[in-house]
């Protein structure tokens, strides 16, 4: 299944053509330049001119458009990925789609995969005629998990992040156990107390 993975770029980085790569996908949040760019459409980068600071993209219908990214706002950049999905897999939506009634961060269980769509629990059907804003939903960052209702959870961290993971799991009322030899409750409490002071 063809998907899109977000490229983390600051607003300043998005103004410089040299920060993009061939085959990245651009998605605009609103129509731009008299309709040359449509909201939500996926535009593939085909060439980059770092001297003139120009990026050329191809629209879904094959039309080419060249623009200076320093003159554009409110767009996101993605890499093209492929994920293997089967019934029973969990996926997480990574972009709102009001037309389909799905929101960023929602998790669904895959019910069926056909050549034309991905059918998810609850009657959601994602057409496969374009790259999808989704990823595997088996794990999420500790920050995106905040506010979820769950009976159990697993946290993983190392170094400084271990204390934060421990703290958030404890705040959620989850029992915290550590894997690995040599850990004792006193050490666990020290980590928790250090995190609480952040």
N, C-alpha and C positions, 0 to 999 in steps of 0.2 A: 504494500500500500504506500503510495507516494504521500509524504508529509512535509511540513515546513518546521524547521527548528530556528527559533529566534536568534539573531546575532546581536549581542549586547554592544551597542554603540551609543556614545553620548551625542547630544545635539551638535556639539562642536565637531565631533568626528564625522557625523553625517554630512557636513558641509564640504568635505574634502574628497574629491573623486578617487584619489589614491587609496582611500580606506576601504573601498569596495572591491569585490572580486568578480570576475567573469562567472556567470551562471547563478549568482545570487539572485534572489527574488525580492522585489520591492512591492509593498502594498501601501497604498495611500489611504489616509483616514477620511479624506474629502475629495471631491472632484477638483482638479487643478487645471490651470492654463486653458481655459475655454473648452473644457471637456476632453483634452488630450489624455488626461489621467482620470479614470473612474474610481470612485470609492470602492475599496474591497477587491478590486481586480489585481491579478498577479502579473507583474512585469518582470521579464527575465533580462538581466544585464548581459549585453552582447559585446560591448566594447567600452574602454575607459581611456580618456585622454587626460593624463595628469598635468600636461603643460597648460592646456586651456581650461582645466577643471570641468570636463564634460563627461557625462555618462550617457551611453546609448542603451535603450531597452527595447524589447520587442513585446508588443501587446498580445493578448490572447488571439486576436484575429490575424496576426502577422505584421501589423503596422509597426514601423520603427519610429521612436521618438528620442531625440537628443536633448538633454537639459543640463543646466549647471546646478548641482545639488546645493550650493550655497544660497540659491534663490528659492529653494523649496523647503516646506515645513510639513510636519505631521505625516511622516511616512515611516514605515518599519522595514527592516532588512532581515531576510531569512536565508538559510541554506536549505538545499533540497536533500531530503533524507528518504530512506525506504525502511519500513518496519514490516515484519511478518506478523500477521494477525490471524487468529483462529477463534472459533467459538469458545467462550470461557475466559478469554483474555480480558484484562482490565485496561481501559484507556482513560486519559485525562484530556479534556478539551483545553486548548491553549489560546483561544480567541473567541470573543462573543460572536454569536450569529443569531440575530433577532428573528430572521426569516425561519430558521430551524428551531428556535426556542431553546438554544443552548448557551451556556455562559462559561467564560474562562474559569478554569479550576474545577469544573464539575467532572465527576468520575462516573464511568459507565462500564457495564459488563457487555462484551461483544456477544451477540446472539447468532449472527450469521455474516459471512463474507461472501459476496458474489462478485462477478466481474464488473457490475455497475454500481454497487453500493455496499456500505457497511451498516448492518442493522444492529442497533444497540438496545439495551433494556429500556422499557418505558415507551416503546414505539418510535424512538428517534432513528432516523435513517439518513446517513451521510452519503451523498452522491460522490462517485469516484471520478467524475469528469474533470476534476482539478485537484491540486495538492491540498491535503487536509491539515487543519490546525489541530493536531492531536499528537500525543506521545503515550508511551506505556504509562499506565496508572498504578503500578505496584508500589511506588514510593513517591514521596514528595518532600520538599524542604520543610524544615521545622517551622518556618514562618508561614508557609501556605497551609500547614496543618492546624495552625492555631484557630480556635473557634469551632473545630469539627467535633461532633459528638461521636465518641467511640468507646468501646469497652476495653480495648487493649491497643498498644502501639509499641513499636520498636524504634529506638533511636540509635544513631551511630555518629560518632564524632571522635576527633582526636585533638590533642593539645588544648588550646583555648576554647575551641568550639564544644568540647565535651561538657564543660560546665554549663553552657547555655542549653545544650540538648537536655541534660539532666534536669535543669531548672524548669524548662517548659514542660517536660513530661510530668514532673512532680506537680506543677501548677494545674495540670489537666486532671490530677487525681489518679494518675497511673502509677503502678508499682514499678520502681526502677531497680533492675538487676543488671549487674555488669558481667560480661563475658571475660574470661581470662583469669589466670592464676594470680595469687598474691594480693587480691583486692580484699579489703575488709570494710566493715560498716563505718568505722571512724574516718577512713579515707574518703568513702562515699559522701559522708556528711560534710567533710571539709570542702569537697568539690561543690556540693549544693550551696553551702554558705557563701563561698566565693562568688558563685553565680548570682546569688541573691543580692550581693552588694553592687552588681554592675549598674 
